[in-house]
Amino acid sequence: MTEWKACLAALQFLTRLPVRVSLDYTNDLFRRSAAYYPIAGLAVGLLVAGSAWLLGRVVPPAPASVLALGVWVAATGALHLDGLMDTADGLLSHRSRERMLEIMKDSRVGAMGVVAGVLLLLLKFALLLTIVPAPDRWLGLLIAAPVWSRWFAVWAIAGWPYAREGQGLGALFAAVTRSEARTATVWAAAVSVAALLACGFPWVAAVGYAVGFAALSGLLGYWLARSMARKLGGLTGDTYGALIELLECALLLAAVAAGSR
């Protein structure tokens, strides 16, 4: 029952799905919920892929892709997108560490944040426009990418210090350890392979894509997180969201490129 509550906490925190359960949000619950971030990614992926599949049978690919993108953003309440824009504003300001953290904490969005957000949404639209008219099994890629992007976020939380010294919502995850990250790895591998198999991929391809997602997410995510941490002295809640958004797009872009070949 305890782990079930941790899974529900991950869904409540990372998505806007109507998980109508009252939970006692202790630090321990937040810590354990990190292991289930891939499950939250699965929920987002299923919602977006299901919407893309249904809309693609009702309207042409372009409007279907726009509407599916709206579902994608709404599924998380733009939580991670907001983190990406705040991170872009801070890191691309080329100011001191303290000033970058102040900029990221500001609720206003600057020019670099707007540019980063627009470019990311355009890329997601282009990816959806490729997937919607493609064979149905490509929807499995749309399900798996959010799983692995959130998987790496757990490793980032466990692997780098929190930059704000106990301040902000992200500080609740300061106690997350590699134990939660290892559990998240098991969940990510299991649910992504299952999703790809359910969408029609053969065993070898499903396992191959899962391994590829893990490798790319780990390598690219490590480089991004390390670069951010070197400038900020650690990571923050905003950078976790930025990592999720950037890795989600990178994984799906690589998978679409491989699939089209």
C-alpha positions as CSV (number, residue, x, y, z in Angstrom):
1,M,0.0,0.0,0.0
2,T,2.9,2.3,0.8
3,E,4.4,1.9,-2.7
4,W,1.0,2.4,-4.3
5,K,0.8,5.7,-2.5
6,A,4.2,6.6,-3.8
7,C,3.1,5.8,-7.4
8,L,0.0,8.0,-7.0
9,A,2.1,10.8,-5.6
10,A,4.3,10.7,-8.7
11,L,1.2,10.9,-10.9
12,Q,-0.2,13.8,-8.9
13,F,3.0,15.7,-9.0
14,L,4.2,15.2,-12.6
15,T,0.8,15.1,-14.3
16,R,-2.6,16.8,-14.3
17,L,-4.5,13.6,-14.4
18,P,-7.4,13.5,-12.0
19,V,-5.8,11.3,-9.3
20,R,-8.4,12.1,-6.6
21,V,-6.6,10.5,-3.6
22,S,-5.7,12.4,-0.5
23,L,-2.0,11.8,0.4
24,D,0.1,12.9,3.3
25,Y,3.0,14.5,1.4
26,T,5.9,13.9,3.7
27,N,9.5,14.1,2.6
28,D,9.7,10.3,2.7
29,L,6.7,10.0,0.3
30,F,8.3,12.5,-2.1
31,R,11.5,10.5,-2.0
32,R,9.9,7.2,-2.7
33,S,7.7,8.7,-5.4
34,A,10.7,9.4,-7.5
35,A,11.1,5.7,-8.3
36,Y,7.7,5.9,-10.1
37,Y,8.5,8.8,-12.4
38,P,8.7,6.4,-15.4
39,I,5.1,5.4,-14.6
40,A,4.1,9.1,-14.8
41,G,5.9,9.2,-18.1
42,L,3.9,6.2,-19.3
43,A,0.7,7.9,-18.4
44,V,1.6,11.0,-20.4
45,G,2.8,8.9,-23.3
46,L,-0.4,6.8,-23.4
47,L,-2.6,9.9,-23.2
48,V,-0.7,11.7,-26.0
49,A,-0.4,8.6,-28.2
50,G,-4.0,7.7,-27.7
51,S,-5.1,11.3,-28.6
52,A,-2.8,11.3,-31.7
53,W,-4.2,7.9,-32.9
54,L,-7.9,9.0,-32.4
55,L,-7.5,12.5,-33.9
56,G,-5.5,11.1,-36.8
57,R,-8.7,9.2,-37.8
58,V,-11.0,12.2,-37.5
59,V,-9.0,15.1,-39.0
60,P,-6.0,15.6,-41.3
61,P,-2.5,15.1,-39.8
62,A,-1.7,18.8,-39.3
63,P,-4.6,19.8,-37.1
64,A,-4.5,16.4,-35.4
65,S,-0.9,17.1,-34.5
66,V,-1.7,20.5,-33.1
67,L,-4.5,19.1,-31.0
68,A,-2.4,16.2,-29.8
69,L,0.3,18.8,-28.9
70,G,-2.3,20.6,-26.8
71,V,-3.0,17.3,-25.0
72,W,0.7,16.8,-24.4
73,V,1.1,20.2,-22.8
74,A,-2.1,19.9,-20.8
75,A,-1.1,16.5,-19.5
76,T,1.6,18.1,-17.4
77,G,0.1,21.5,-16.9
78,A,3.2,22.9,-18.7
79,L,5.2,22.1,-15.6
80,H,8.3,20.9,-17.4
81,L,7.9,23.5,-20.2
82,D,7.9,26.3,-17.6
83,G,11.1,24.8,-16.1
84,L,12.7,24.7,-19.6
85,M,11.9,28.4,-20.2
86,D,13.1,29.5,-16.7
87,T,16.3,27.5,-17.2
88,A,16.9,29.0,-20.6
89,D,16.4,32.5,-19.2
90,G,18.9,31.8,-16.4
91,L,21.7,29.9,-18.1
92,L,21.7,31.9,-21.3
93,S,21.9,35.2,-19.4
94,H,25.6,34.5,-18.9
95,R,25.5,36.2,-15.5
96,S,27.0,35.1,-12.2
97,R,25.7,31.9,-10.5
98,E,23.7,33.9,-8.0
99,R,22.1,36.1,-10.6
100,M,21.2,33.1,-12.8
101,L,19.4,31.5,-9.9
102,E,17.5,34.7,-9.2
103,I,16.5,35.0,-12.9
104,M,15.2,31.4,-12.9
105,K,13.2,32.0,-9.7
106,D,11.5,35.1,-11.3
107,S,7.9,34.2,-12.5
108,R,8.3,36.4,-15.6
109,V,9.6,34.8,-18.8
110,G,12.3,36.5,-20.8
111,A,13.2,36.5,-24.4
112,M,15.5,33.4,-24.2
113,G,12.8,31.5,-22.4
114,V,10.2,32.3,-25.0
115,V,12.5,31.3,-27.8
116,A,13.4,28.0,-26.1
117,G,9.7,27.2,-25.5
118,V,8.6,28.1,-29.0
119,L,11.4,26.0,-30.6
120,L,10.6,23.0,-28.4
121,L,6.9,23.2,-29.2
122,L,7.6,23.5,-32.9
123,L,9.8,20.4,-32.8
124,K,7.2,18.4,-30.9
125,F,4.6,19.5,-33.5
126,A,6.9,18.3,-36.3
127,L,7.5,15.0,-34.6
128,L,3.7,14.5,-34.2
129,L,3.1,15.4,-37.8
130,T,5.5,12.6,-38.7
131,I,4.0,10.1,-36.4
132,V,0.3,10.7,-36.9
133,P,0.2,9.4,-40.5
134,A,2.8,6.7,-39.9
135,P,2.1,3.0,-39.1
136,D,0.3,2.6,-35.8
137,R,3.3,0.9,-34.1
138,W,5.2,4.3,-34.3
139,L,2.9,5.3,-31.5
140,G,4.9,3.1,-29.3
141,L,7.8,5.5,-29.7
142,L,5.6,8.3,-28.5
143,I,4.8,6.3,-25.4
144,A,8.4,5.3,-24.6
145,A,10.1,8.7,-24.9
146,P,8.3,10.3,-21.9
147,V,9.1,7.2,-19.9
148,W,12.9,7.4,-20.4
149,S,13.1,11.2,-20.1
150,R,11.6,11.0,-16.6
151,W,13.8,8.0,-15.8
152,F,16.9,10.2,-16.3
153,A,15.4,12.9,-14.2
154,V,15.5,10.5,-11.2
155,W,19.2,9.9,-11.8
156,A,19.8,13.6,-12.1
157,I,18.0,14.3,-8.8
158,A,20.1,11.5,-7.1
159,G,23.4,12.4,-8.8
160,W,23.8,16.1,-8.4
161,P,23.3,18.4,-5.4
162,Y,20.4,20.8,-5.1
163,A,21.6,24.3,-6.1
164,R,19.3,26.3,-3.8
165,E,20.5,25.0,-0.5
166,G,17.1,23.6,0.7
167,Q,14.9,26.2,-0.9
168,G,12.0,25.6,-3.2
169,L,10.0,22.6,-4.2
170,G,12.9,20.8,-5.6
171,A,14.5,20.6,-2.2
172,L,11.9,18.0,-1.2
173,F,13.8,15.5,-3.5
174,A,17.2,16.2,-1.9
175,A,17.0,12.8,-0.1
176,V,16.5,10.8,-3.4
177,T,19.2,8.2,-3.7
178,R,20.5,5.8,-6.3
179,S,18.2,3.2,-4.8
180,E,15.2,5.0,-6.1
181,A,17.0,5.6,-9.4
182,R,17.7,1.8,-9.8
183,T,14.0,1.1,-9.1
184,A,13.1,3.7,-11.7
185,T,15.4,1.9,-14.2
186,V,13.5,-1.4,-13.7
187,W,10.1,0.3,-14.2
188,A,11.3,2.2,-17.3
189,A,12.6,-0.9,-19.0
190,A,9.5,-2.9,-18.1
191,V,6.9,-0.5,-19.2
192,S,8.7,0.8,-22.3
193,V,9.2,-2.7,-23.7
194,A,5.6,-3.7,-22.9
195,A,4.3,-0.5,-24.6
196,L,6.4,-1.2,-27.8
197,L,5.3,-4.8,-27.9
198,A,1.7,-3.8,-27.5
199,C,2.1,-1.4,-30.4
200,G,3.3,-4.2,-32.7
201,F,7.1,-4.1,-32.4
202,P,8.7,-7.5,-32.4
203,W,10.7,-8.5,-29.3
204,V,14.1,-7.7,-30.8
205,A,13.0,-4.3,-32.0
206,A,11.2,-3.5,-28.7
207,V,14.3,-4.4,-26.6
208,G,16.6,-2.6,-29.0
209,Y,14.6,0.6,-28.9
210,A,14.5,0.4,-25.1
211,V,18.2,-0.1,-24.8
212,G,18.8,2.8,-27.3
213,F,16.5,5.1,-25.4
214,A,18.3,4.2,-22.1
215,A,21.8,4.8,-23.7
216,L,20.9,8.1,-25.4
217,S,19.0,9.4,-22.4
218,G,21.8,8.5,-20.1
219,L,24.6,10.0,-22.3
220,L,22.8,13.1,-23.4
221,G,21.2,13.6,-20.0
222,Y,24.6,13.3,-18.2
223,W,26.1,15.9,-20.5
224,L,23.2,18.3,-20.1
225,A,22.9,17.9,-16.3
226,R,26.7,18.2,-15.9
227,S,26.8,21.4,-17.9
228,M,23.9,22.9,-16.0
229,A,25.4,21.9,-12.6
230,R,28.8,23.4,-13.4
231,K,27.2,26.8,-14.0
232,L,24.7,26.7,-11.1
233,G,26.6,24.7,-8.5
234,G,23.9,21.9,-8.7
235,L,20.5,21.4,-10.2
236,T,17.1,22.9,-9.4
237,G,13.4,22.0,-10.0
238,D,13.5,24.1,-13.1
239,T,16.5,22.2,-14.5
240,Y,14.8,18.9,-13.8
241,G,11.9,20.1,-16.0
242,A,14.3,21.3,-18.7
243,L,16.0,17.9,-18.8
244,I,12.7,16.1,-19.1
245,E,11.6,18.3,-22.0
246,L,14.9,18.2,-23.9
247,L,15.4,14.5,-23.5
248,E,11.8,13.7,-24.5
249,C,12.3,15.5,-27.8
250,A,15.8,14.2,-28.4
251,L,14.7,10.6,-27.8
252,L,11.6,10.9,-30.0
253,L,13.6,12.6,-32.8
254,A,16.3,9.9,-32.7
255,A,13.6,7.2,-32.8
256,V,11.7,8.7,-35.7
257,A,15.0,9.2,-37.6
258,A,15.9,5.5,-37.0
259,G,12.4,4.3,-37.8
260,S,12.2,6.3,-41.1
261,R,15.4,4.7,-42.3
